[in-house]
Amino acid sequence: MSQKISTFTILVRDMRKAQKEYFASRAPSDLNRAKALEKQVDAKLKEIFACVQPQGSLL
């Protein structure tokens, strides 16, 4: 699991860097890169949480 976490952390770091680059430049190529990385992060989150059972509501 630690390998998945470190890979995920690197992916999130790269996504945030791409987002910052886009907001600095507003270049379409930077936006496309940021969106692609965001999709990868979303897919990894889905994969990581697929095995987690939702907890009941406290209310």
MOGI-V298467 format. One record per residue. N is the residue number from 1. RES is the residue in three letters. PSI is psi in degrees with one decimal (* if undefined). OMEGA is omega in radians with two decimals (NA if undefined). Layout:
# MOGI-V298467
<<N,RES,PSI,OMEGA> <N,RES,PSI,OMEGA>>
This chain:
# MOGI-V298467
<<1,MET,-33.1,-3.12> <2,SER,-33.0,3.08> <3,GLN,-40.8,3.11> <4,LYS,-40.0,-3.12> <5,ILE,-44.4,-3.14> <6,SER,-37.9,3.07> <7,THR,-42.3,3.12> <8,PHE,-42.9,3.14> <9,THR,-42.8,3.11> <10,ILE,-41.1,3.12> <11,LEU,-43.7,3.12> <12,VAL,-42.0,3.10> <13,ARG,-45.0,3.14> <14,ASP,-38.2,3.12> <15,MET,-47.0,-3.14> <16,ARG,-39.3,3.11> <17,LYS,-44.1,3.13> <18,ALA,-38.1,3.11> <19,GLN,-44.3,3.13> <20,LYS,-40.4,3.11> <21,GLU,-40.1,3.12> <22,TYR,-47.4,-3.10> <23,PHE,-24.2,3.07> <24,ALA,-35.5,-3.02> <25,SER,-29.6,-3.03> <26,ARG,25.4,3.12> <27,ALA,135.3,3.13> <28,PRO,-35.1,3.14> <29,SER,-36.8,3.09> <30,ASP,-37.4,3.09> <31,LEU,-44.5,3.14> <32,ASN,-41.4,3.11> <33,ARG,-43.8,3.14> <34,ALA,-42.5,3.13> <35,LYS,-41.0,3.14> <36,ALA,-42.7,3.12> <37,LEU,-36.7,3.11> <38,GLU,-39.6,3.08> <39,LYS,-39.3,3.11> <40,GLN,-40.9,3.11> <41,VAL,-44.8,3.12> <42,ASP,-41.3,3.12> <43,ALA,-41.5,3.11> <44,LYS,-40.9,3.10> <45,LEU,-43.0,3.11> <46,LYS,-42.1,3.12> <47,GLU,-44.4,-3.11> <48,ILE,-42.7,-3.06> <49,PHE,1.2,3.13> <50,ALA,-32.5,-3.10> <51,CYS,0.2,-3.13> <52,VAL,127.4,3.10> <53,GLN,134.7,3.10> <54,PRO,143.4,3.11> <55,GLN,153.9,3.12> <56,GLY,160.1,3.14> <57,SER,144.6,3.10> <58,LEU,-14.6,-3.12> <59,LEU,*,NA>>
